[in-house]
Amino acid sequence: MDAAKTFFLSTELQTIHNECCTTLQYGLKADGNGDNTILKVTFDFGTKGSPSQAAADDWAEQFNTRKNALTSIPNVASLQTITESDSAEHLF
């Protein structure tokens, strides 16, 4: 799995995942030929817990801000984002 993460995601993006995501899981998915060539990642965000916490300082926004500041682009032909919490595509 580490080799797949390194191929698809920059070290910087992996760090952002590790530091901002509350739950994080990676999996390999087979392409149309049955080869595991697709990296799938599911993650969610908790909160830092303080009622006075500004939204910009909470984990989800920190993730977005840091990810958008990256200059390296993930090694993917296309990126699909699924935001429905009950999607069958999620790993957890």
C-alpha positions in Angstrom: 0.0 0.0 0.0 2.9 2.4 0.7 4.2 2.0 -2.8 0.7 2.9 -4.2 0.4 5.9 -1.9 3.8 7.1 -3.0 3.0 6.7 -6.7 -0.3 8.5 -6.5 0.1 11.1 -3.7 3.0 13.5 -3.0 4.7 13.2 0.4 3.2 16.6 1.2 -0.4 15.4 0.5 0.1 12.3 2.5 1.3 14.5 5.4 -1.8 16.6 5.1 -4.0 13.5 5.2 -2.2 12.1 8.2 -2.3 15.4 10.2 -5.8 16.6 9.4 -8.0 13.5 8.9 -9.7 11.9 11.9 -10.3 8.6 10.2 -8.2 7.6 7.1 -8.2 4.4 5.1 -6.6 3.5 1.8 -7.4 0.6 -0.5 -6.6 -0.6 -4.0 -9.3 -1.0 -6.6 -9.2 -3.0 -9.8 -9.4 -1.4 -13.2 -11.4 -2.8 -16.1 -8.7 -5.4 -16.7 -8.8 -6.6 -13.1 -5.4 -5.0 -12.2 -5.2 -3.1 -8.9 -4.2 0.2 -10.5 -6.5 2.6 -8.7 -5.8 4.0 -5.2 -9.0 4.7 -3.2 -8.9 6.8 -0.1 -11.7 7.5 2.4 -11.3 10.1 5.1 -13.4 12.2 7.5 -12.7 15.0 9.9 -13.4 15.5 13.5 -13.4 18.9 15.2 -10.9 20.4 17.5 -13.7 20.6 20.0 -13.8 24.2 21.2 -17.2 25.9 20.8 -15.2 29.1 20.0 -13.1 27.4 17.3 -13.2 29.4 14.1 -14.3 27.2 11.1 -11.1 28.2 9.3 -9.0 26.7 12.0 -10.9 23.4 12.3 -9.6 20.2 10.6 -11.7 20.1 7.4 -10.8 23.7 6.5 -7.1 23.2 7.4 -7.1 20.2 5.1 -8.6 22.2 2.2 -6.4 25.2 2.8 -3.2 23.2 2.9 -4.2 20.9 0.0 -5.1 23.9 -2.2 -1.7 25.5 -1.4 0.2 22.5 -2.8 2.1 23.0 -6.0 2.5 19.3 -6.8 -0.4 17.6 -8.4 -1.4 14.0 -7.6 -0.5 11.4 -10.2 -4.1 10.8 -11.4 -5.8 11.1 -14.7 -9.0 12.1 -13.1 -10.1 12.7 -9.5 -13.6 11.8 -8.3 -14.8 13.3 -5.1 -17.7 11.6 -3.3 -19.2 13.6 -0.4 -22.2 11.5 0.5 -21.6 10.0 3.9 -23.5 6.9 3.1 -21.9 6.1 -0.3 -21.1 2.4 -1.0 -17.8 3.7 -2.4 -16.5 4.5 1.0 -14.0 2.2 2.7 -15.5 2.6 6.2 
